[in-house]
Every structure is written in structure tokens, then in C-alpha cells.
Amino acid sequence: MDEAEFDEFYATSLRRVTGQVYAMIGDLDEATECTQEAFARAWAHRRKLDRAEYPEAWVRTTAYRLAVSRWRRRKRGERAPDRALQPAGTAAAVDESHVALVAALRQLPEAQRQALVLHHIADLPVQQVAAEVGVPEGTVKARLSRGRAALAALLADEPGLAGGGASHV
């Protein structure tokens, strides 16, 4: 993969991968940082990516693994930074149903959340989700079924989303 091909790959994939990682981990800033780091690593391994069947899946998996590693490091004893000392940030207006969906996804077990995000948000077929996660297709189907049922129950409890909030997933 030469410079021009990588630039095109980056331009067409960055937003989509960031959104997918965000849906999996529930933190946009962390998803953005991890996706950027994953693309930096992809640049260093672009010869390997040239031979990869799905370079976007490589970047997404790397970004997700980076996010998990960072989370584990924080959980091992790092104290959360004092929010009072951080500069105030500006946030764009967010759709309430989007916030509810992300909050509901956070409540699901990691395996179900990952399957739902890869299948419904990343729009990957079941067999590609299975290959990316490293489990049989039947396991992915079970996780999707259980995850959709749990998500529907969680979203039905949300005011303003009752009666069909889960159908957008």
C-alpha cells in the first residue's frame, strides 16, 4: 500500500472506524485516540495491510484492543484525573436516542455489545464478525439474538424510545 492508497484508505475509513469503536467502548474521546493510534500503527505496517483481506478490520481490531488495554491500565490503580482541573470542553448537541443507545450498549456484556456493533453498525456479515472476533458463526448468532433482546428491553425503559427504539439498531 503506497502513500496515496493509504491516504485514501484513511480518508474513507477514519470516521466509520471511530464511530464503530465508539459504539463498542462508549467513550468518543477514547475511541478517537485509539483509532488515530491504530492508523499510525497501520501506516507502520502498510506493507502487511496491502496483503490483508480486510485492512479496515485490522485497524478496527487494533483500535479496540488499544482501548481495552488502556481501560485495563486505568483499572489497575490509576486514579481518574480531577475533572475540576481540566479545561472546560465544548460538546456538540447530541440526539437523545443516540445517548440512550450508547448507554444501553454499555450495559450489555462485552461479547454481545461487540457482536451488535460489528454486525449492525459496522454492517459486517455474521461470518466476517465471527472471523474478526475469533468465534464460530453460531456463537455470533447467539450473541446477536441475546444482545438484541437485552437491548430492546433496555431501550423500552427509556422515555421517548418505548415502542420501537430498538428497531434502529
N, C-alpha and C positions, 0 to 999 in steps of 0.2 A: 504494500500500500504506500504510494508516494504522498508527498505533501498535499497536493491538490485533492487527491482522493480522500485523505484523512480529513482535510478541511471540510469537504462536502459531507462526509460521514458525521463529523462533529456537528455541523450546522443542522443537519436533518434529524439527528438523534438526541441532542442535548436536552431539549425541553421535554421530549417524550420520556426519556430515561429518568430525568429529575422528577417528573410527575409520578412515575411508577414507583420509584424508590420512596418518595414522599408518602405515597399511599401505603407502602409496606411498613414504614417506620413512624409516620405521624409527625415528623418534625421537618418543616420545609428548609430551614437553615442548614440543618444537619444533612438533609438529602442533597442540597445544592453543593455543599462542601465535599461530600463523599463522591458525588457524581463528577465533580471537577477533578478530584484526585484520581478517580478511575480513568477518566480520559487522559490525564497526564501519564498514567501507567500504560494506557493503551498506546499512546504516542511512542513510549519507550519500547513497546513490544509490537510495533506496527507490522513488522515482517511476519510475526506469528499470527496477527489478526488477518493478514492477507490470505492466509490458508484456512482460517477459521470459517466454519459454515455460517455462523451467526455472530458477527462481531458485536452487534448491539447486545446480544445476550451475555457475551463476555464482559462488556462494560457494566451492564446492569448487575450481574452477579458480583463483580468486583466491588461496585459501589455498595451493594447490600452487605457484603462481608465486611467492608470497611466500617459501615455504620454499626454492625453488630460488635465488631472489635472495639470501637470507641465506646459503645454502651457498656460493654463488659469492663473496660478500664475505669470508667466513671463509677460503676457499681462496686468496684473493688476498694473503694475507700476515698476516692477523690470527693472533696466537698464541692457542692454546687456553688458557682460564683454568686456573690452577693448582688442581687438584682438592683439594689439601691445605688451601687457604684457604677453600673453600666449606663452608657448614654441612652437616652430615650430614642427609640426607633419609630419610624413611621410604617404603618401597615396599611396595605390596600384593603378596601372593603371586601368582605368575603361573604359568599352566599351561605345562608343558614343551613341549607340542606347539605352543602359541601362539608361544613363544620360537623354536622351531625353524622355524616357518613364516615369521616375520618375518626371521630370519637368512637363510633360503633366498631369500626375496623380495629381500633386499638384494644377493644375488649375481647376480641376473638383470639384463640390460640394462634401462635405464630405460624404454624403449618397451614391452618385454614386461611389466615389472612394472606399469606404468600400465594397460595393457590388461587384465591379470588382475584388478587391484584394482577397476577400474571395472565390469568385466563380472561378476565373481564375488562381490566384497564389496559394491560399491555396487548390484549387481543391475540394471545397465543393459543394455538390449538392444544388440546389435552395432551397429546403425545409430546409436544415440544415443552410444555410445562413439566411433564414427567422427566424428560431428559435433562432439563435445566436444574430441577430440584434433586434428581437422582433417586426417584422412587417409581414403582410401577404405575401404569396408567390407571388401574383400578383404585389405587390409593389416592391419586389426584382426584378422581371422580367422587370418591367418598368424602374427601376434604371439601370439595366444591359443594356437594349436597349438604353436608353438615354446616358448612360456613354460610351458605345462602339461607338456610333455615334459622341459624342463630342471628344472622344479620337482619333478616326480616323481623324477627321478634324484637331485636334491639331498636330498630327504626320505627316499629309500630308504636313503641312507647314515647317516641319523640312527638311533641305537639307540632302540628302543621305538616307532619310527614305520615301520619296514620292513613292507612288505606292506600298503600301503593308507593311509599317512599323507597322500598327495597327494589322496585321494578327497574330503577335506573341503573342498577349495578351491572 
